[in-house]
Amino acid sequence: MNNVNCGLEGVVVAHTRLSDVDGERGELVIAGQRLEAWALHGEFEERMFVLFREAGAALEASADSQALLEQRRQFTAHNGRAALADAMDALRAGLAQLPSDADDMRDALCAIGRAPGVVAAWAQSRGITGANHETANAEATVNHAAWYSSQLGLAPTPVRVRALSTYWNTVMDHGMNASTFAARVVASTGSDMISSLVAGVGALKGPLHGGAPGPVLDMLDEIGSVDRAKPWIMAELDAGRRIMGMGHRIYRVRDPRAAVLERAITELQEAGATNARLSLARAVERAASDILRERKPDRPLCANVEFYTAVLLDSIGIPRELFAATFALGRMAGWAAHVMEQRRTGKLIRPASIYIGTAPSAE
Ligand code: COA
């Protein structure tokens, strides 16, 4: 029993060329580039194809880009699954009904191309967002971030599109995180790309992984003003609850993605967007870091990516009900690349367990 590692902490299960997370120094490298260089410039799809190439995919650049654009139009309104109460459930259901082509690249582009429309249609059918922006269907050749903005009824202004691209580039890949591992486990059985991506969505939905930014915004709203931050956090911890957006399995310092997203929010503000929550968020982060340092001196607990995701997505007009799904739309590129990489190992991921149940009777 001594050998059981329930959370698989520190267990290495793959070689990867996709990203490297240095939790001690707070550094992230994606496809050979430092996070800042990778995230703050470049479009989502451009970065996605770089990852696919790193994963060993043979790309036909213009044909694959065209295939992605064409997939967007294939989406039909019933994919929105209005009856489902959660955007992640709608995304899971929308992806699950896609046929698998047994070709990883075609399946990935099909899923990634259609996913923004699935999320947006769900939001529209629930009355969370307005109708599609008028340019959405007229201009299918816009980039992925502009397309999603338009589908949500948000004008695809250059500032909004840049902020969303930076966000997606930032969250596209992050080592062997839980949802990536889930996608790789499914792929390791020889199952198809679509099934692997559905597994990723299921894992990402949990509040310990990708479901935190909505609750972070709820927390900021409940706190309301800087002077209430400390008492609120202390009461929360006294009640045995965790502070959302704080702590990380790998990082022992501040998550470098928090800094990149904070910078993107500042750039948005310089371009005229206003969001009073940024200064509140900074104060809450400071208060939470101080209190957690006092209460858990042996376990550094700093802001993670979700903390400023909440403020960034809010600043560009994305409703909080869509935060986790919007995260998934970016991370899908990483999952797909990992599936391609996993295929090359040809090895089934199959850990072991130790039986602690009743022993059968002797006869
Ligand atoms: N608030 C308060 N305490 C926290 C905490 C948080 N956000 N995160 C971890 N801790 C505490 C735990 O209670 C535990 O304390 P204990 O040893 O006294 O029981 C200790 O720190 C270690 O926590 P553990 O759950 O073992 O660490 P982990 O590596 O498995 O967890 C997270 C990592 C991300 C799941 C965890 O930090 C967390 O739940 N954060 C909040 C949710 C969140 O922001 N998720 C998004 C992640 S990107």
Residues whose N, C-alpha, C, O or C-beta is under 5 A from the ligand:
A	BS01	COA	P207 L208 H209 A212 R241 R242 I243 M244 G245 M246 G247 H248 R249 R299 N304 V305 E306
